[in-house]
């Protein structure tokens, strides 16, 4: 196996950055910005400055790591060659292929790390001991499948069709408490598609550099489901179904709000330093958006009468 060739597959990827006076936005869509299907999402927060995290390898999992706030370094090691990447911008991320020992180090205060993974959790996929990892690398006799091969554009997991129906009311929107794994080296919250959210995660986007007190959003989707998290800071989500309105406050990184399609939603009252993280069931499609409120009222009237 050519270890030197594989280490070169770890690379910094620049993400789209949509500049807006109300706050900037970046997006990660599977098989577009990253070369794999998004199966898991987790984020690490409350990390004490200077600690190390990670220190393991995956046999089959690919990752994409972003510093949503603050900064940290990621050390990639294939058993022979080590390369260190610095992450300190929200619109850059590090692609980590499978079969690499990776360690996250040099966290600055208030760092927030977002990690997208290509597989469901499998304890057998982890290698936690470095000597074992080196032996495993030496024993490999088959070249792994090139990490950047495009295999599929669709997620074929079974989904709960009942939960994926169009939102008819603001009361169809669910506020969910997520897992929070406490650790002295920082807390971690994770989401599996079709488990913690009732849809496949095809796209992840996030708003940052949001001025305090600003408003964002103000649109509806025809087909796309969204799961909204205050990864940092706090804000309110105002939900509107054309008849009722409901306001939900998000102020914990382990809480999320499921907004099904057919609901008008806007975010308001952002605290300083807030980051709005959104998991979406569909890739970007401008025709799926309804951005004018009167058009929205006409749309839901037609849907209800249809």
C-alpha positions as CSV (number, residue, x, y, z in Angstrom):
1,X,0.0,0.0,0.0
2,X,1.3,3.5,-0.9
3,X,0.8,5.2,2.4
4,X,2.3,8.5,1.1
5,X,-0.3,8.6,-1.6
6,X,-3.1,8.1,0.8
7,X,-2.0,10.8,3.2
8,X,-2.3,13.3,0.3
9,X,-6.0,12.6,0.1
10,X,-6.5,14.5,3.4
11,X,-7.1,18.0,2.2
12,X,-8.6,21.4,3.1
13,X,-11.8,22.1,1.2
14,X,-13.1,25.6,0.8
15,X,-16.8,25.8,1.3
16,X,-19.3,28.3,-0.3
17,X,-19.5,31.5,1.8
18,X,-22.7,33.5,1.2
19,X,-22.0,37.0,2.5
20,X,-24.9,38.8,4.1
21,X,-25.1,41.8,6.4
22,X,-27.4,39.7,8.6
23,X,-24.7,37.1,9.0
24,X,-22.8,34.8,6.7
25,X,-23.8,31.3,5.6
26,X,-21.8,28.2,4.5
27,X,-23.1,24.9,3.2
28,X,-21.9,21.3,3.0
29,X,-23.8,19.0,0.6
30,X,-23.0,15.4,0.2
31,X,-21.3,14.4,-3.1
32,X,-20.8,18.1,-3.8
33,X,-18.5,19.8,-1.3
34,X,-17.6,16.5,0.2
35,X,-17.2,13.1,-1.5
36,X,-19.4,10.9,0.7
37,X,-22.9,10.4,2.0
38,X,-23.6,12.1,5.3
39,X,-24.7,9.4,7.8
40,X,-23.8,11.0,11.2
41,X,-23.3,14.5,12.4
42,X,-21.8,15.6,15.7
43,X,-20.4,18.7,17.2
44,X,-17.9,19.2,20.1
45,X,-18.2,22.2,22.4
46,X,-17.2,23.5,25.9
47,X,-13.7,22.3,25.1
48,X,-11.1,23.6,27.6
49,X,-8.3,25.5,25.9
50,X,-5.3,23.4,25.0
51,X,-6.8,19.9,25.5
52,X,-6.5,17.1,22.9
53,X,-9.4,15.1,21.5
54,X,-9.7,12.2,19.2
55,X,-6.6,10.0,19.1
56,X,-8.1,7.2,17.2
57,X,-8.6,5.8,13.6
58,X,-11.5,4.5,11.6
59,X,-11.2,1.5,9.3
60,X,-14.0,2.6,7.1
61,X,-15.3,6.0,8.1
62,X,-14.5,9.2,6.2
63,X,-14.9,12.5,8.0
64,X,-15.2,16.2,7.3
65,X,-14.3,18.5,10.1
66,X,-15.1,22.3,10.4
67,X,-14.2,24.8,13.1
68,X,-17.5,26.6,13.4
69,X,-15.9,28.9,15.9
70,X,-12.5,29.4,17.5
71,X,-9.6,27.3,16.2
72,X,-7.9,24.0,16.6
73,X,-5.4,21.8,14.7
74,X,-6.0,18.3,13.3
75,X,-3.0,15.9,13.1
76,X,-3.4,13.2,10.5
77,X,-1.1,10.2,10.7
78,X,-0.9,7.2,8.4
79,X,1.6,5.3,10.5
80,X,4.6,6.7,8.6
81,X,3.8,10.3,7.7
82,X,2.2,13.0,9.9
83,X,0.5,16.2,8.6
84,X,-1.0,18.9,10.7
85,X,-3.9,21.1,9.4
86,X,-5.0,24.3,11.1
87,X,-8.8,25.0,11.1
88,X,-9.8,28.6,12.0
89,X,-12.4,29.7,9.5
90,X,-16.0,28.6,9.3
91,X,-15.9,28.3,5.5
92,X,-13.0,25.8,5.4
93,X,-13.1,22.2,6.4
94,X,-10.7,19.2,6.5
95,X,-11.6,16.0,4.6
96,X,-10.1,12.9,6.4
97,X,-10.2,9.6,4.4
98,X,-10.6,6.3,6.1
99,X,-7.7,4.5,7.6
100,X,-6.0,7.6,9.2
101,X,-5.1,8.2,12.9
102,X,-6.4,11.6,13.7
103,X,-6.0,13.8,16.8
104,X,-7.6,17.2,17.4
105,X,-5.2,19.5,19.3
106,X,-4.6,23.1,20.3
107,X,-8.2,24.1,20.9
108,X,-8.7,27.8,21.5
109,X,-11.2,29.0,24.1
110,X,-14.8,28.8,22.9
111,X,-14.0,26.4,20.0
112,X,-16.8,24.6,18.3
113,X,-16.0,21.6,16.1
114,X,-18.5,20.2,13.5
115,X,-17.8,16.6,12.2
116,X,-19.7,14.9,9.4
117,X,-19.2,11.1,9.0
118,X,-19.8,8.7,6.2
119,X,-21.0,5.7,8.3
120,X,-23.3,4.7,11.1
121,X,-21.7,4.2,14.5
122,X,-19.9,0.9,14.7
123,X,-17.6,0.2,17.7
124,X,-15.7,-2.3,15.5
125,X,-14.7,0.5,13.1
126,X,-12.6,2.2,15.8
127,X,-8.9,1.6,16.5
128,X,-8.1,3.3,19.8
129,X,-4.5,2.1,20.3
130,X,-1.8,3.7,18.2
131,X,0.5,0.6,18.1
132,X,-2.5,-1.5,17.1
133,X,-3.2,1.0,14.4
134,X,0.4,0.8,13.0
135,X,0.2,-3.0,12.9
136,X,-3.2,-2.8,11.2
137,X,-1.7,-0.4,8.5
138,X,1.2,-2.8,7.9
139,X,-1.1,-5.8,7.6
140,X,-3.3,-4.3,4.9
141,X,-2.8,-6.1,1.7
142,X,-5.6,-4.6,-0.4
143,X,-5.6,-1.0,-1.6
144,X,-8.7,0.8,-0.2
145,X,-11.4,2.1,-2.6
146,X,-10.4,5.6,-3.6
147,X,-12.1,7.9,-1.3
148,X,-13.3,10.4,-3.9
149,X,-15.2,7.9,-6.0
150,X,-18.8,9.0,-6.3
151,X,-21.0,6.1,-5.5
152,X,-24.6,7.4,-5.1
153,X,-26.6,10.6,-5.1
154,X,-29.5,9.2,-3.1
155,X,-29.8,7.9,0.5
156,X,-31.6,4.6,0.4
157,X,-32.2,4.2,4.2
158,X,-35.8,3.3,5.2
159,X,-37.5,6.4,6.7
160,X,-40.6,7.0,8.7
161,X,-43.0,8.2,6.0
162,X,-45.6,9.2,8.6
163,X,-43.2,11.7,10.2
164,X,-42.2,13.0,6.8
165,X,-45.6,14.3,5.8
166,X,-45.9,18.0,5.1
167,X,-46.4,20.2,8.1
168,X,-50.1,21.3,8.4
169,X,-49.7,23.2,11.6
170,X,-47.0,24.9,13.7
171,X,-47.8,22.2,16.3
172,X,-46.3,19.6,13.9
173,X,-42.9,21.2,14.7
174,X,-41.1,19.2,17.4
175,X,-38.5,20.5,19.9
176,X,-36.2,17.6,20.7
177,X,-33.6,17.1,23.4
178,X,-30.5,15.4,21.9
179,X,-27.8,13.3,23.4
180,X,-25.1,15.1,25.4
181,X,-22.0,13.2,26.1
182,X,-20.2,14.9,29.0
183,X,-16.4,14.8,29.1
184,X,-13.7,16.8,30.9
185,X,-12.2,17.3,27.4
186,X,-15.4,18.9,26.0
187,X,-19.0,17.9,25.5
188,X,-20.3,16.2,22.4
189,X,-23.8,16.0,20.8
190,X,-24.5,13.6,17.9
191,X,-27.3,12.9,15.4
192,X,-27.9,9.9,13.2
193,X,-30.1,10.4,10.1
194,X,-33.4,8.6,10.3
195,X,-32.9,8.0,14.0
196,X,-32.6,11.3,15.9
197,X,-34.1,13.2,12.9
198,X,-36.9,11.6,10.9
199,X,-35.2,12.1,7.5
200,X,-31.9,11.5,5.6
201,X,-29.4,14.3,6.0
202,X,-28.4,15.4,2.5
203,X,-27.2,18.9,3.4
204,X,-25.8,20.8,6.4
205,X,-25.5,24.6,6.5
206,X,-24.9,27.1,9.2
207,X,-25.1,30.9,9.7
208,X,-22.3,32.7,11.6
209,X,-20.9,36.2,12.1
210,X,-24.5,37.2,12.9
211,X,-24.9,40.7,14.4
212,X,-26.6,40.6,17.8
213,X,-30.4,41.1,17.6
214,X,-30.5,40.3,13.8
215,X,-33.2,38.4,12.1
216,X,-32.8,35.7,9.4
217,X,-34.8,33.1,7.5
218,X,-38.4,34.1,6.7
219,X,-39.3,31.5,4.1
220,X,-41.0,28.1,3.7
221,X,-40.1,24.9,1.9
222,X,-42.3,22.8,-0.3
223,X,-40.5,19.5,0.3
224,X,-37.4,20.0,2.5
225,X,-37.4,19.1,6.2
226,X,-35.1,21.1,8.5
227,X,-33.6,20.5,11.9
228,X,-32.4,23.7,13.5
229,X,-29.9,23.9,16.4
230,X,-28.4,26.8,18.3
231,X,-24.9,25.4,18.2
232,X,-23.7,28.5,19.9
233,X,-25.5,31.4,21.5
234,X,-29.3,31.7,21.4
235,X,-32.1,32.8,19.1
236,X,-35.9,32.4,18.6
237,X,-37.6,30.6,15.7
238,X,-41.0,32.0,14.8
239,X,-43.2,29.4,13.1
240,X,-46.3,30.3,11.1
241,X,-48.8,28.0,9.3
242,X,-50.9,30.8,7.9
243,X,-53.3,30.6,10.8
244,X,-51.3,30.1,14.0
245,X,-47.9,31.4,15.1
246,X,-45.6,29.8,17.6
247,X,-42.2,31.0,18.9
248,X,-39.6,28.5,20.0
249,X,-36.4,29.6,21.9
250,X,-33.2,27.7,21.1
251,X,-30.3,28.3,23.5
252,X,-28.6,25.0,24.1
253,X,-26.4,23.0,21.6
254,X,-28.2,19.8,22.6
255,X,-31.6,21.0,21.6
256,X,-33.0,21.0,18.1
257,X,-36.2,22.0,16.3
258,X,-37.7,19.9,13.5
259,X,-39.5,22.0,11.0
260,X,-41.3,20.0,8.3
261,X,-42.1,21.5,4.9
262,X,-45.1,23.7,4.5
263,X,-44.3,25.9,7.6
264,X,-43.1,29.5,7.3
265,X,-40.1,29.9,9.6
266,X,-37.9,32.8,10.6
267,X,-35.1,33.2,13.1
268,X,-34.9,36.4,15.2
269,X,-33.2,37.9,18.3
270,X,-29.8,36.3,17.8
271,X,-27.4,36.8,20.7
272,X,-23.9,37.9,19.9
273,X,-21.7,35.0,18.7
274,X,-24.6,32.8,17.8
275,X,-24.3,30.0,15.3
276,X,-27.4,28.6,13.7
277,X,-26.8,25.0,12.5
278,X,-29.3,23.4,10.2
279,X,-29.6,19.8,8.9
280,X,-31.7,19.5,5.8
281,X,-33.4,16.5,4.1
282,X,-32.8,17.8,0.5
283,X,-30.0,19.4,-1.4
284,X,-30.4,23.0,-2.4
285,X,-33.2,23.6,-4.9
286,X,-34.3,27.2,-5.4
287,X,-37.7,26.0,-6.6
288,X,-38.3,24.4,-3.2
289,X,-38.2,27.8,-1.5
290,X,-41.2,30.1,-1.0
291,X,-39.7,33.5,0.0
292,X,-42.7,35.8,-0.3
293,X,-45.3,35.6,2.5
294,X,-48.3,36.2,0.2
295,X,-47.1,33.5,-2.1
296,X,-46.8,31.2,0.9
297,X,-50.4,32.0,1.9
298,X,-51.6,31.3,-1.6
299,X,-49.6,28.0,-1.7
300,X,-51.0,26.6,1.6
301,X,-54.5,27.6,0.6
302,X,-54.1,25.7,-2.7
303,X,-52.6,22.7,-0.8
304,X,-55.5,22.6,1.7
305,X,-58.1,23.0,-1.0
306,X,-56.5,20.5,-3.2
